[in-house]
């Protein structure tokens, strides 16, 4: 693969749309760097600008200002070459219903000018578990199979960068898990992956780095673990023994008492679990079981987007 540091690099990208005689900022001074060899998440609510940026990468939308490079190649000065470096899997299931998976992949490879001897149709179908359906009409495929076929089409020219726009939308949990496994597999072989998703669990499972944007602006762009750590609250539950003190009060943390269950939410930067246990012991409160829960990407996402919209 080529010698470059970032598979995607965008600087000061702006895109404006005229909607009902009003100028809407789809992207506003948008800057992003996606490191080569990573899985990068592009997250945000509907209308945040994710699809606009993907369409700019694919040449479907023209940016108003700024520069964008794909695998070190400027999309304006070398538009055709940059498109060979990238494979895009759209959110919409836009597949010709009267072709089979094998025919669609061969047709796509032909559009990229790949000689027949260099095509990898069979390998792609095998990897995406579509061999049994290789000769079936696309219209007979299930939604999950069509989703896999879209990924297959994006891989025919062996791109260095793969963009997945909501790759598991509308598929069941088993297929979602198998697609996660395949995404990790192609990434382990050197392909950089960028995905948009509404499933925050998906981003947490797959991504090394995450960019969260809202209303065309980047809210945060960092390593996944650092974004999760933005949320300092932590929760712990205690199953209490023979508890009947209804007048109990704690000033050190927020809490709720429901029967014998004590739910506590605390700031992990100011307090730890051992300190909480000592507080309980001083009040002669004893328990049989502890259940803790860490903050996750969903907590961080909600906190960041809510703060942005205040």
Buried (B, 14 or more C-beta within 10 A) or exposed (E): EEEBEBBBBBBEBBBBEEEEEEEEBBBBBBEBBBBBBBBBBBBBBEEBBBBBBBBBBBBEBEBEEBBBBBBBBBBEEBEEEBBBBBBBBBBEBEBEEEBBBBBBBBEBBEEBEBEEEEBBBEEBBEBBBBEEBBEBBBEEBEEBBBBBBBBBBBBBBEBBBBBBBBBBBEBEEEBBEBBBEBBEEBBEEEBBBBBBBEBBEBBBBBBBBBBBBBBBBBBBBBEBEEBBBBBEBBBBBBBBEEBEEEEBEBEEBEBEBEEBBBBBEBEBEEBEBEEBBEBBEEEEBEBEEEEEEEBEBBBBBEBBBEEBEE
